[in-house]
């Protein structure tokens, strides 16, 4: 191990407490993740230890200072994401602060992990993108943010959000209500995500005008979708024939995003179009497959541990 030392100076204009956390909790959290000793002396941070670790720590603290100078708050969760990015050498943490969309409440939607950043970049660069991974990795939410942003920039004329309707023990024909009332529970999560990005009144107005369409996958048959941003959610519950049907709806000036989790199949025969499509289309130009993992889960930290536990259990079986 090559030993090294470095001293970093905190700018005088910066509130040191915001940088190091309450009772230096941020400093202590960083020390747990690196083979180095970190000491705070007034407005100076002394770091000693492995030379490679110190190189990464210098980059990390430089980024942390920029975050605080920009008026943003450092949290242990965002810190962990920055450390992972620096360790993997994929992106500078600042890359994740590029906004995809500002919601009507002024909240910035952005990629929060390296996997999410790859996913967003793939959507930008390809006509068809498959986002595959467990719950909580932002597959649908980020795709919808990209769709709404494209609509606002007038890159597309409409947004189409669709899901397969998979019956679980009850036939739709025997459920009470109109057809719309019967299918509403299946597509309600898409409404929820949409109304998080644009206020309900404006969202409903766009739906009534046909600018945004939310419908079951069966309603896509026989159509050609031009000038559209199309998202197929819960694609693991499509059959191979349904997947082919959906992909061949692609028209001129359109973009497609297909999301799903192949470990959560509700199909009776468990033959998923999302599983087979990769073998057929991987390597085809202008089509991208992005795998998200438990590391990309941005819900409650316990969700990440649940996903990891299930992965271990399934590997044993």
N, C-alpha and C positions, 0 to 999 in steps of 0.2 A: 504494500500500500504506500503510495506517494503521499507524504504528509504536506499540508499547506495551511496557510493562515491568510485571512483577509479581513479588512476593516471597512465597513460600509457606513457612510454618513447619511443620517436622516435629514432632509431639508428642514431649515428652521421654521418654515411656514407650515409644517405638517404637525398635526396633533399625534404625538408618539403613541398615546393610549389607543387611538383608532388603528394603529398599525400592529401593535403587539397584543391587543386584546385585554380583557379584564383579567387582572392577576397574571398577565403574560401568557394567557392560555393559548394564544396563537403561536407564540414562540415555542412553548412546550410541545404543542401538537406537531410542529415542524421537526423538532428534535427527535420525536418518536419515529419519524419516517426517514430520517437520514443518519448516516454514520458520521456525525459531526457535533461539536459543542458550540452552542450559540449563547453569547453573553451580551446583555444590553447594558451599556454604560452611557447614561444621559441620552444624547442624540447620536450615539455611535453603536453599531452592531458588530461585535467581534465574532468571527467564525473560524473554527479550526477543525481539522480532520482530514479525511481522504480528499485528494486534489480534485477528483472527478465529481464527488459529492458537492464540494465547495463551488465548483463551476456551475452546477445546477442550482445551488442555493443562491448564488449571486443573481442568476437570471430570475429566480423566484422572487427575491426581495425587490428587485428592480420593477417587476410587474406589480407587486403588492403596493409599492409606493405610488405607481401610476394610478392604480385603482382608487386609493385614498385621495390622491390629489384631484381626481375627477369628481370627488364628492360621493363616491359609492362606498358601501359598507362591506367590510371583509367578514365572511362567515367561515366556520369550519368546513361547511359543505363545499363552498366555492373554492376554498383553499385546497381541499382534497382533489378537486377536479383539476386545478392548476398544476398540482404536484404530479398527477398522473400524466398530464400532457407533456410536462417538461421531462419526466422520466422516459416516456415513450419516444420523445423527440419528434412527434408528429406535427404539432402546431405550437406556436407561441400562445400562451393563455389569452393574450389580447385579442386573438382571432375570434374567440368565443364571445366577445363583446360587440360583434357586428350585428346590428338589429335586422331581423327579417321583416318584422311588422310592428307597428305601434297600435295597440288596441284602442278602442274608443275611450277607455279610461286612462290612456297614456302609458300603459304598461308595455315594456319592450319584450317582444318574443324573440328569443335567440337560441342557438344551439348551446348546450351546456356541457357536452362531453365531446371527446374526439370522435366517437362513433356517430353522434348526431351531426357533427360538422361534416363528416364524410357523406352522410345521408343528404344533407341540405345541398352540398356541392354537387352530388350526383344528380339531384333533381334539376339543378340549374343547367347541368351540362348535357343531359340526356333527354330523349323524348319519352322513354318509358323507364321508370325506376321501381324496383322492388325493394321495399323495406321490411326485413324479416327479423323478428326478435320478440322477447317476452313483454309482458304487460309493464307499462310504466316507462318505456324507453322513448316515448314521444313520437312514435311512428305516424299516427293519425294526426295528432295535434300540429306537428311541424309541417306535415303535408298540407293541412288546411291553411296554416299561416302563409305558406308559399302560394297557395291558390288565391287567397284573398288579396295578397300583395300583388300578384300578377294581374288580378282584376282591377285593382286600384290604379295600376300603372298602364292599364288598357292594353296589356300584352295579350289578353284573351277577352272574349266577349261574354263568357259565362263560365260558371263553375258547376260541375256535376258531381255529387257525392252519392255513392251507392254502396249497398251491402247485400250479401245473400241473406234471404230469409230462410233460416233452418228451423223447422218445427221440433220442439222438444217435448214429445209426449202428447201434444194436442194438435189436431188438424185445424188449420186456419179456417176451413169451411165450417167447422162446428163452433168456433169461437164467436161470441156475441159481437154485434156492431157492424158498421160499414167496413169496406175493404181498407180505407185509410185508418180507421180505428184499430183494425186488426194488425196492421203492419207497423203502426206508430211505435210500439215498444222496441221493435228491432232497429229502427233508424233514429230513435230518440237521442242516443249518444252523439250522433252527428249534429243534431240541432244544438245540443248543449255546448259542443266545442265551437260551433259557429257563433252562438250568442255570447260567448266569452270574448270574441274578437270584434264583433260589431254589435251595437245595441239591438235589443229585441225588435224594436219598432222598425229600424232600418233593415234588419235581417229579414223580417217578415215581408217588408215592402219588396226587397229584391227577390224573394221567393215567389211572391204574387206576380211579379213582372216576368218571371222565368229566367232571370239573370243567374239566380242560384237555384239549382234543382236537387232535391234530396229524395231518392226513390230506391225501391228494392232492385236488385240486380236483374230480375226477370223483366223489368220495364225497359231494359237496354236492348233487348233482342230486336233485330231488324232496323236499327238506327245507324246512321253515320254521324259521328260527333265531330264537327268542324269547329275551329276557333274556340276550343274549350280546354279547361283544366279539369281533368277527370280523376277522381280518387275512388278506388275500390278498397273498402275497409273489410276487415275480418275475412280476408281472401282464403284462409285455410279451410273455410267452409264452402268453397266452390268445388264443384266436380271438374275433372279435366275438360269436359265439353263446355261447361259454363265459363271456365277461364279462357278457352279459345274464343268463345263467342264474345266475351268482353274485350279482349285484346284486338279483335278484328273490327271493333266499332271505331277505332282510331281514324280520325279524319285530318284534313289539312289544317296546319296552324294550331294543333292541339298537343297537349302533354298529358301523360298518364302516370299516376303513382298507385302502386298496388301494395297494400300493407297486410301483415298477418303474422300469426304465431303458430308454427307448425306443430307445437306441442299441445295446442288447445283445440282439438278437433271435435266438432259436434255432429259430423256426418255419420249416419247410421253404418255405412260400409267402410268408413275411415279411409276412403280413397280421395285424396285431396289434390285439386288442380294446382295449388301452390307448391306442393311437393314435386310434382312431375314437371312443372313449367321450367324449373331451373335446368333440368337435364336437357330440355329441348332448346332453350333460348340463350343459355349462358355462352358468352363469347360473340353473340350477334351485335354488330355495331349499333350504337345509339340506344342500347338497352343495358341497364346497370342493375346489379344485385348488391345490396348493402346489408351486412349482417350486424345487428345490434345485439349486445349481450347484457348480462347483469350489471356490468360496469357502467352501462348507459342508462340505468334506471334512475329517474330523477324524482320519483315519488318519495314517500317516507323512507328513511334509511333501512327500516325493517323489511321493506319490499325487496330490496337488493339482496338481503340475507335469505329471504324466503326463496327467491329465484335461484340463488346459489345452492341452497339445500336441496331443492328439487332436481337441479342438474346433477348433483352428486348421487342422489338416489336413483335417477334414471340411468346413469352410467354403470351403477352396480348391477341393475337389472338387465 
